[in-house]
């Protein structure tokens, strides 16, 4: 073990990412699909995360058994967060763990950057419906359309125009990206 470097299991690391993602914004994550896709987007923004969380092509875009298992059965931080079948909440215990992690790593510039990325991901992607979130993933990472049950429907000419317009109105995509996405079907 290198001096000053913690040895953590993959499961503990995933649980910590979930706690950090929940803690950066003071509200629950709206769905397990949002949590999973937010962690997927995080893994694209910070590729180190792909060493710990594996995503496969699945019925609703990128999917991780590990994330689902850890949400439903946490091993290292039981009671830190709750999943009620819809939303994922940070508990008081989880808030304390979050605060401890912030205190412990706040001097690390990479950690500060991670916290900034997590906050941006939560603020941007949680204002999206599941349909909008999946659409955005399918147009950005088209390889995840492969096993999808709904990508054809979401990417149909009519739906594509509707969803792209909503994303544009919410400020998630630029006007030029909107035209590019809609232009693909015209």
Order of alpha helices (4+ residues) and beta strands (2+ residues): alpha-alpha-beta-beta-alpha-beta-beta-alpha-alpha-alpha-alpha-alpha-alpha
